[in-house]
Amino acid sequence: MHLQFTPEELAFQTEVRTWIAANMPKEVAEESRRSRSSHVSRERLIQWQRILAAKGWLTPNWPKEHGGPGWNSTQKFIFEMEMARADSPYLSSFSLKMVAPVLMKYGSDWQKQRFLPAIARAEELWCQGYSEPGSGSDLASLRTRAVRDGDDYIVNGQKIWTTNAHWADWIFCLVRTSTEGKPQEGISFLLIDMKSPGIKIDPIYLVDGTRTPMRHEVNQVFFDNVRVPAKNRVGEENKGWTYAKYLLEFERGGQAHGPRLRKSLRHLDDLAELWVKDGKPLSTDPAWREKMAALRIEIDAVEMNELAFYSSLKGGDSPGLQASVVKMRGTEVGQKITEMAVEAVGNYAQPFSELRNYDSNVVPVGPGYSDDAAPRYFNQRKTTIFGGSSEVQRNVLAKAMIGL
Ligand SMILES: Cc1cc2nc3c(=O)[nH]c(=O)nc-3n(C[C@H](O)[C@H](O)[C@H](O)COP(=O)(O)OP(=O)(O)OC[C@H]3O[C@@H](n4cnc5c(N)ncnc54)[C@H](O)[C@@H]3O)c2cc1C
């Protein structure tokens, strides 16, 4: 399947491609290529985000009144394609695609002025404090407590799986402000400075084996009598569940998966050209070719679905229920690619993992997945869990469609 862009769209694509090639620092692309999930260190992320910000391209999904470039859905899709093609790391979704839309819709004037420009200029990075031990899928059962004390709240409790908490400047946090009524009715949405006294952060190392200090992804965050100004509460007290669900639509539907899937598929094709099975390149093996054909069809379906969906949204619209479909299928097909890579290289899947990731003197033996297929495979298990697991997305859809 080939998308036909108009001459204007092709010109836009050339403009974006040329600009990225000229402006994305080599070290940013290198680090992204070596990482297991196209994520880079804080230093590199800020470096690249500031360059994009200066060009006005850091916030393609923001409405124009908040500094977005005013692109239509095809232009946004082309931009995502070209970013993936150039091995750009993922930008800070927590900042740009999650907390920002919530502040635009529900934030006070002070919050909009204080936080949105700092995000748009890549001066501050955010992390997400939703999940707690025992409160993941059943998020409304969360227990981290915020008690009002004059002009402040005093926060006590624990968050878990907090991605990038070790280098974030701010955390948006769901806290319990009431135990009356339904659990959903006693939650508030607080913006907390990560430098506040009483916050402690412990790393969690994932099954992919990354144990390099500061290169890990997730953490536990403990709050011990943390004082938070009440003006940092978004919207009304005890109405945080509404804002939390709105944010989840952006978490699930804020990312087009198609461009990254295509890029990974190209790596897999390269790998199958190089990898020899029974004296011939794996790419000539009929069983492999059949599986690759099925995978291509699944990627086409994801991409078509995403294109139809994103073109139906106007700038600033929330993704709604369709976000669950996009999240579920995009991540599941992404995992299949990593499964195929492990299948291709078998017990060669994990020879140099940690070294190859972060030491620029270690040269990959082949493109893409050839020498760290297993760590990538393990790392990608997370994608069908975070942001609401695939099972939970299916529940959401079933409930909406057939009222279960
Ligand atoms: C790498 C990683 C990064 C993460 N980053 C963040 C972050 O930055 N911020 C944050 O707040 N959270 C984050 N999370 C947490 C994530 O949102 C939760 O892990 C997720 O919501 C699942 O919750 P849980 O881990 O408590 O599992 P559980 O909710 O205990 O689920 C366990 C299993 O049971 C299934 N299950 C649960 N309920 C149902 C049901 N009703 N019907 C059918 N099946 C069900 C689930 O699908 C899953 O397979 C991250 C998680 C991971 C793994």
The ligand as a Tripos MOL2 file, in Angstrom:
@<TRIPOS>MOLECULE
LIG
   53    58     1     0     0
SMALL
NO_CHARGES

@<TRIPOS>ATOM
      1 C1          7.6700    0.3170   31.8600 C.3       1 LIG1
      2 C2          6.4560    0.8980   32.4970 C.ar      1 LIG1
      3 C3          6.3410    2.2900   32.5800 C.ar      1 LIG1
      4 C4          5.2600    2.8610   33.2390 C.ar      1 LIG1
      5 N1          5.2190    4.2280   33.3790 N.ar      1 LIG1
      6 C5          4.2630    4.7800   34.1620 C.ar      1 LIG1
      7 C6          4.3050    6.1790   34.4640 C.ar      1 LIG1
      8 O1          5.1830    6.9240   34.0010 O.2       1 LIG1
      9 N2          3.3670    6.6690   35.2940 N.ar      1 LIG1
     10 C7          2.3700    5.9080   35.8290 C.ar      1 LIG1
     11 O2          1.5410    6.4340   36.5540 O.2       1 LIG1
     12 N3          2.3140    4.5790   35.5580 N.ar      1 LIG1
     13 C8          3.2330    4.0100   34.7390 C.ar      1 LIG1
     14 N4          3.2030    2.6520   34.4850 N.ar      1 LIG1
     15 C9          2.2080    1.8420   35.1720 C.3       1 LIG1
     16 C10         1.1390    1.2700   34.2740 C.3       1 LIG1
     17 O3          0.1850    2.2350   33.9290 O.3       1 LIG1
     18 C11         0.5150    0.0930   35.0470 C.3       1 LIG1
     19 O4          1.5290   -0.9110   35.1400 O.3       1 LIG1
     20 C12        -0.6930   -0.4620   34.3340 C.3       1 LIG1
     21 O5         -1.7760    0.4380   34.4620 O.3       1 LIG1
     22 C13        -1.1040   -1.8480   34.9120 C.3       1 LIG1
     23 O6         -1.2520   -1.7860   36.2800 O.3       1 LIG1
     24 P1         -0.5170   -2.8210   37.2470 P.3       1 LIG1
     25 O7          0.9190   -2.8600   36.8920 O.co2     1 LIG1
     26 O8         -0.8790   -2.4820   38.6380 O.co2     1 LIG1
     27 O9         -1.1090   -4.2460   36.8570 O.3       1 LIG1
     28 P2         -2.5220   -4.8330   37.2720 P.3       1 LIG1
     29 O10        -3.5640   -3.7600   37.1760 O.co2     1 LIG1
     30 O11        -2.3780   -5.5280   38.5810 O.co2     1 LIG1
     31 O12        -2.7850   -5.8840   36.1290 O.3       1 LIG1
     32 C14        -2.1760   -7.1830   36.1170 C.3       1 LIG1
     33 C15        -2.7610   -7.9510   34.9510 C.3       1 LIG1
     34 O13        -4.1750   -8.1310   35.1210 O.3       1 LIG1
     35 C16        -4.8770   -7.6180   33.9930 C.3       1 LIG1
     36 N5         -6.1170   -6.9690   34.4480 N.ar      1 LIG1
     37 C17        -6.2410   -6.0740   35.4660 C.ar      1 LIG1
     38 N6         -7.5250   -5.6840   35.5890 N.ar      1 LIG1
     39 C18        -8.2120   -6.3430   34.6210 C.ar      1 LIG1
     40 C19        -9.5930   -6.3550   34.2300 C.ar      1 LIG1
     41 N7        -10.4930   -5.6050   34.8620 N.pl3     1 LIG1
     42 N8         -9.9470   -7.1430   33.1920 N.ar      1 LIG1
     43 C20        -9.0370   -7.8990   32.5340 C.ar      1 LIG1
     44 N9         -7.7160   -7.9410   32.8710 N.ar      1 LIG1
     45 C21        -7.3170   -7.1580   33.8890 C.ar      1 LIG1
     46 C22        -3.9460   -6.5910   33.3650 C.3       1 LIG1
     47 O14        -4.2100   -6.4420   31.9910 O.3       1 LIG1
     48 C23        -2.5960   -7.2380   33.6050 C.3       1 LIG1
     49 O15        -2.3330   -8.1940   32.6120 O.3       1 LIG1
     50 C24         4.2440    2.0490   33.7880 C.ar      1 LIG1
     51 C25         4.3390    0.6530   33.6720 C.ar      1 LIG1
     52 C26         5.4250    0.0800   33.0390 C.ar      1 LIG1
     53 C27         5.5160   -1.4090   32.9630 C.3       1 LIG1
@<TRIPOS>BOND
     1     1     2 1
     2     2     3 ar
     3     2    52 ar
     4     3     4 ar
     5     4     5 ar
     6     4    50 ar
     7     5     6 ar
     8     6     7 ar
     9     6    13 1
    10     7     8 2
    11     7     9 ar
    12     9    10 ar
    13    10    11 2
    14    10    12 ar
    15    12    13 ar
    16    13    14 ar
    17    14    15 1
    18    14    50 ar
    19    15    16 1
    20    16    17 1
    21    16    18 1
    22    18    19 1
    23    18    20 1
    24    20    21 1
    25    20    22 1
    26    22    23 1
    27    23    24 1
    28    24    25 2
    29    24    26 1
    30    24    27 1
    31    27    28 1
    32    28    29 2
    33    28    30 1
    34    28    31 1
    35    31    32 1
    36    32    33 1
    37    33    34 1
    38    33    48 1
    39    34    35 1
    40    35    36 1
    41    35    46 1
    42    36    37 ar
    43    36    45 ar
    44    37    38 ar
    45    38    39 ar
    46    39    40 ar
    47    39    45 ar
    48    40    41 1
    49    40    42 ar
    50    42    43 ar
    51    43    44 ar
    52    44    45 ar
    53    46    47 1
    54    46    48 1
    55    48    49 1
    56    50    51 ar
    57    51    52 ar
    58    52    53 1
@<TRIPOS>SUBSTRUCTURE
     1 LIG1         1 GROUP 0 **** ****
